[in-house]
Amino acid sequence: MKVQLKPNQSPVPEAERAARVAAPGFGKYYTDNMVVAEWSEAEGWQDAELIPYGPISLDPATAVFHYGQEIFEGLKAYRHPDGSISLFRPDANAARFARSAARLALPEMPIDFFVETIEELVKQDHNWVPSKLGESLYIRPFMIATEVGLGVRPSNKATYLLIATPAGAYFNAAVAVTVWISTEYVRAAPGGTGEAKCGGNYAASLVAQKQAATQGCDQVVWIDAIERKWIEEMGGMNLYFVKGSGANARVVTPKLTGTLLPGITRDSILTVAADLGYAVSEEMISVDDWRDGVLSGEITEIFACGTAAVVSAVGSAKSAHGEWKTGDGNPGPITMQIRETLLGIQHGTIADTHGWNHKVL
Ligand SMILES: *Cc1c(COP(=O)(O)O)cnc(C)c1O
């Protein structure tokens, strides 16, 4: 499969584009082009097309509107100091996209084809990639079921789309987020879709996010569906707990049980924290461990991680059972060290010893 180039002949004027890239926000502006590829059961994947960014037209009876058969990915292109542009671990996103597709009964896309569509879009729209530290081009591949008809069955047609948006800092890195530990709503249950990156997981999570806001919190923390005590994730990000301090600190993240989304940032931090000399482990961590740990001082820092925000400190936690604070409520030193190391690797200012950066241009 190839990507046929039919780029936008009337891109955003240069001055306007420069202004948008200089103050990108998040998801506010989209680049001049997008990529579309069609799949059908009868013919498999067709060549992708790179075409002008714009609305798509679908029959109202299209499957995705009714039964939510949809998956997505999120990754970033970073501009390095020499002006080159690299993607961060796109092969890992490709592999996860294929796993999500399998779970949602959508067609798996070959890894190379997926990565190639991203390379072509980034090459075409390279002047939309910001260059400041913490900024990037956020890339959103997704796939929808496009068979027309209201019968409930795996769609025999699917459309892959790829769009990109220049992105500034997602959260203010200097401020810790406050979290609401939801005991009423559950994000994912064993055998469900928690491991897949699908829109439906988010649709089901929004009411809890609303509840968190009502409680004066920025984000929701999810606990497990069965015992209702094990910490899973925060919103659309994975969590890390720092125990102890200095060179003897331990960096711990909830174990992947099948209901957590296996984040690529989470995976990268397991390696980065070990490279920095910390003991690293994946463990079951309960709400009681969290509360007791911060009250006794054993847990010194907590942070969340994901592609969009990279690393973000977690401060106060609130639940139906009380409220407690981590450290002094500000981002801790190990959180900031891990954040800066990972950002440095992504931006090409710190050596990439694991071959994570995938140069595009
Ligand atoms: C995407 C996502 C993450 C983070 O994954 P990254 O690959 O690090 O961006 C964590 N949790 C959920 C629910 C997600 O959808």
Ligand as a Chemical Component Dictionary entry (heavy atoms), coordinates in Angstrom:
data_LIG
# 
_chem_comp.id                   LIG 
_chem_comp.type                 NON-POLYMER 
_chem_comp.pdbx_formal_charge   0 
_chem_comp.three_letter_code    LIG 
# 
loop_
_chem_comp_atom.comp_id 
_chem_comp_atom.atom_id 
_chem_comp_atom.alt_atom_id 
_chem_comp_atom.type_symbol 
_chem_comp_atom.charge 
_chem_comp_atom.model_Cartn_x 
_chem_comp_atom.model_Cartn_y 
_chem_comp_atom.model_Cartn_z 
_chem_comp_atom.pdbx_ordinal 
LIG C1 C1 C 0 -3.741 7.079 25.453 1  
LIG C2 C2 C 0 -4.029 6.746 26.872 2  
LIG C3 C3 C 0 -3.022 6.706 27.851 3  
LIG C4 C4 C 0 -1.604 7.144 27.599 4  
LIG O1 O1 O 0 -0.951 6.453 26.580 5  
LIG P1 P1 P 0 0.310  7.060 25.848 6  
LIG O2 O2 O 0 0.681  6.047 24.849 7  
LIG O3 O3 O 0 1.346  7.273 26.868 8  
LIG O4 O4 O 0 -0.135 8.361 25.249 9  
LIG C5 C5 C 0 -3.360 6.301 29.136 10 
LIG N1 N1 N 0 -4.622 5.980 29.440 11 
LIG C6 C6 C 0 -5.626 6.015 28.532 12 
LIG C7 C7 C 0 -6.996 5.636 28.956 13 
LIG C8 C8 C 0 -5.353 6.407 27.221 14 
LIG O5 O5 O 0 -6.355 6.447 26.333 15 
# 
loop_
_chem_comp_bond.comp_id 
_chem_comp_bond.atom_id_1 
_chem_comp_bond.atom_id_2 
_chem_comp_bond.value_order 
_chem_comp_bond.pdbx_ordinal 
LIG C1 C2 SING 1  
LIG C2 C3 SING 2  
LIG C2 C8 DOUB 3  
LIG C3 C4 SING 4  
LIG C3 C5 DOUB 5  
LIG C4 O1 SING 6  
LIG O1 P1 SING 7  
LIG P1 O2 DOUB 8  
LIG P1 O3 SING 9  
LIG P1 O4 SING 10 
LIG C5 N1 SING 11 
LIG N1 C6 DOUB 12 
LIG C6 C7 SING 13 
LIG C6 C8 SING 14 
LIG C8 O5 SING 15 
# 
